Amino acid sequence: MSSVLEAAPLTNSLTAGKLPRRSSLWVLLASWAVSAAFFTMLYLSGAVDGFNIVGTAVFGTVLYCVAIYVLSRLVEGSRKAKDRLMTALVTAAFVIALLPLISIIYTTVVNGLPAFLTPTFFTSSQRNVVGAGGGVLHAITGTLLVTGVATLISVPIGLLTSIYLVEYGRGRLARSITFFVDVMTGIPSIVAGLFAFALFALLFNDPGVRFGFGGSIALSVLMIPVVVRSSEEMLKLVPNELREAAFALGVPKWLTILKVVLPTSIAGIVTGVMLSIARVIGETAPLLIIAGFTSSMNYDLFSERMMTLPVFVYTQYANQGADSQAYIDRAWAGALTLILIVMLLNGLARLIAHWFSPKLGR
């Protein structure tokens, strides 16, 4: 009995002066609840037009930082309070950074879902459609064709360039290639479209040239530097011991690259390629310049104009007809389709990285 009585004060001393385990979560939820109540009162009083979700989250997060610091200082002391304040600030920065993404997705889904769920949206084009109706099949087809050909052009060039820079490149030439790749990474997308337009206008002597393959060339100009940089970083991560072991067995360098270096880094390379596709698939300016736009189906990359999803969204919003709401709904639905495709590509990149990642032995 005496040992139990002696242990009780020790247990209390270990938990004394501390906030409960999930106190941060409860304070955060309470802060958001108070913020929601405040903005609801503003809405009901007529001070604002509608309930502000973003303002509620930001104000609630700031209130959480203040509340958790004050509570911790009263219960745990200044040292622990400073630690909790920094944790709260990191959490607040994460929430604030996440808000634009959540806002974009929420707005796109709410505005684009009605047209997205119509039966003809994925089975028809906009040919002979005035007002409501029609679909986005021609834009999806054009996007897949243009982006697919751009990938076929960019991946071999970018991968071979990165192999040269990592395995062979030395001296002035390698430094020049690296410099120009860095420059190409930062060029505006419209410059790539102007380059492709000027190139084919000079080749065909036609100032009004518009076709899908030109859009693929423009996108490949944007994709190549991304593929080069991502592949270069992945190749640099391959341990030199693997190369030296292959050389010690008498394996030539080209075969070492093919059988050792590339299989080891294939997961990161494929992930970089998928992310580069996701980066260019939403480009509008270069495709608007060189690929143009049309309301009809076009499966030929080398003939006539070709519609893509980003240009479809732009034209539906910019060139509204008599029933303007139908055009706006289709623009939102096209944007939602594009977001879903990018999300699918990013998810596929993660799966491929998991499947092709080197399996560790025992």
Secondary structure, DSSP 8 states (H G I E B T S, - for coil): -HHHHHHHHHHHHHHTT---TTHHHHHHHHHHHHHHHHHHHHHHHTSSSS--HHHHHHHHHHHHHHHHHHHHHHHT-HHHHHHHHHHHHHHHHHHHHHHHHHHHHHHHHHHHHHHHTSTTTTT---TT--SS---SHHHHHHHHHHHHHHHHHHHHHHHHHHHIIIII--HHHHHHHHHHHHHHHTS-HHHHHHHHHHHHHHHHT-TT---HHHHHHHHHHHHHHHHHHHHHHHHHTS-HHHHHHHHHTT--HHHHIIIIIHHHHHHHHHHHHHHHHHHHTT--HHHHHHT---SS----TTSS----HHHHHHHHHHS--SSHHHHHHHHHHHHHHHHHHHHHHHHHHHHHHHHHS-----
